[in-house]
């Protein structure tokens, strides 16, 4: 799924960019940590990441307490010209 994003150049003209959205899953010791881990890993492969949307949050339970948080995210990145 792709969408067009408008960006303003230094000259003040509006240019259209094309972005792509990919879904990833990541885990961590907190929700924020899971998001940060997902963005850090995605950044190793994807360039021009603009935003993420957290679709779902889950918690892995062990011995009656939260052992790990898991997030399902949509990562939006702008395609190169």
C-alpha positions in Angstrom: 0.0 0.0 0.0 1.5 3.4 -1.0 0.4 6.9 -0.5 1.5 10.3 -1.8 3.0 12.7 0.7 3.6 16.4 0.0 6.9 18.0 1.0 7.9 21.7 0.8 11.3 22.3 -0.7 13.7 25.1 0.4 12.4 27.2 -2.5 8.9 26.9 -1.1 7.5 24.7 -3.9 5.5 21.7 -3.0 6.8 18.4 -4.4 5.0 15.1 -4.2 6.7 12.1 -2.8 5.6 8.5 -2.8 5.7 6.5 0.4 5.5 2.8 1.1 4.1 1.2 4.2 5.4 -2.1 5.5 4.3 -4.0 8.6 6.7 -5.3 11.2 6.6 -6.9 14.7 9.0 -6.1 17.5 9.5 -6.8 21.1 11.0 -5.2 24.2 11.0 -4.7 27.9 8.3 -1.9 27.6 6.0 -0.7 24.9 8.3 2.2 24.2 11.3 -0.1 24.1 9.5 -2.5 21.7 8.7 0.5 19.4 12.3 1.8 19.6 13.7 -1.7 18.8 11.4 -2.0 15.8 12.4 1.4 14.4 16.1 0.7 15.0 15.9 -2.6 13.2 13.8 -1.2 10.3 16.3 1.6 9.9 19.0 -0.9 9.2 17.1 -1.9 6.0 14.8 1.0 5.2 15.7 4.6 4.4 13.7 7.7 4.9 11.4 6.4 7.6 8.8 9.1 8.4 6.5 7.5 11.0 5.2 4.4 12.6 1.7 3.4 13.6 1.3 0.9 16.4 -1.6 -1.3 15.4 -1.5 -3.7 18.3 0.2 -4.3 21.6 0.5 -7.6 23.3 2.3 -8.8 26.5 3.9 -12.1 26.9 3.2 -13.4 30.5 5.5 -15.7 32.4 4.9 -16.8 36.0 2.1 -14.3 36.5 3.9 -11.2 35.3 4.8 -9.4 32.0 8.0 -10.9 30.6 8.0 -9.0 27.2 5.9 -6.6 25.2 5.2 -7.1 21.5 4.0 -4.5 19.1 2.7 -4.8 15.5 3.6 -1.6 13.6 3.1 -0.1 10.2 6.3 1.7 9.1 6.0 4.5 6.5 9.0 5.4 4.5 9.5 7.7 1.5 10.8 6.1 -1.7 13.8 7.6 -3.3 13.3 9.8 -6.3 
